């Protein structure tokens, strides 16, 4: 995996975390995935180990769960 992936659901907590992650690691090193808009990627996130959003899947495959915004069950609706 060349880039980290930042998964979020569009809530204020997620949007704030998105801006912080981009500022910390750089826009060119992170793919931002809004699971509310790209629902077809929910399964991908869950398989990677994402339990809640916002979460960062690092380039090495570790999932970092950030300030709790929503559970994956909430994201699924």
C-alpha positions in Angstrom: 0.0 0.0 0.0 1.6 3.2 -1.1 -0.7 5.7 0.7 -2.5 5.7 4.0 -6.3 5.8 3.8 -8.4 8.1 6.0 -11.9 6.8 6.4 -14.7 9.0 7.6 -18.4 9.6 7.5 -18.6 13.4 7.0 -19.5 14.4 10.6 -17.8 17.5 12.2 -15.4 15.2 14.2 -14.4 13.4 11.0 -14.0 16.6 8.9 -11.8 18.2 11.6 -9.7 15.0 11.9 -9.4 14.9 8.0 -7.8 18.4 8.0 -5.4 17.5 10.8 -4.3 14.3 9.1 -3.7 16.1 5.8 -1.7 18.8 7.6 0.3 16.2 9.5 1.2 13.7 6.7 0.5 15.6 3.5 -2.3 15.4 1.0 -0.1 13.4 -1.4 0.4 10.6 1.2 -3.3 10.0 2.2 -6.4 9.0 0.3 -9.5 10.4 1.9 -12.6 8.1 1.7 -16.0 9.5 2.8 -17.9 6.3 3.5 -21.2 8.2 3.4 -20.6 9.1 -0.2 -18.7 5.9 -1.3 -20.7 3.2 0.5 -19.2 0.5 -1.7 -15.9 0.9 0.3 -17.5 0.1 3.7 -16.7 -3.6 3.4 -13.1 -2.7 2.4 -12.8 -0.6 5.5 -14.2 -3.3 7.8 -11.9 -6.0 6.3 -9.0 -3.7 7.1 -10.1 -3.6 10.7 -11.9 -0.2 10.9 -14.4 -0.4 13.8 -15.4 3.3 13.9 -14.7 6.5 12.0 -12.6 8.6 11.7 -9.9 6.1 11.3 -6.6 6.0 9.5 -5.3 2.9 7.8 -1.6 3.4 7.7 0.6 2.4 4.7 1.9 -0.5 6.8 -1.6 -1.8 7.4 -2.3 -0.7 10.9 -5.6 0.9 11.8 -5.5 4.0 14.0 -8.9 4.9 15.4 -9.1 8.6 16.1 -11.5 10.7 18.1 -14.8 8.7 18.0 -17.3 10.1 15.5 -19.5 7.0 14.5 -19.4 3.3 14.7 -19.4 1.3 11.4 -22.9 0.1 12.3 -24.0 3.8 12.3 -22.2 4.4 9.0 -24.1 1.4 7.4 -27.3 2.9 8.6 
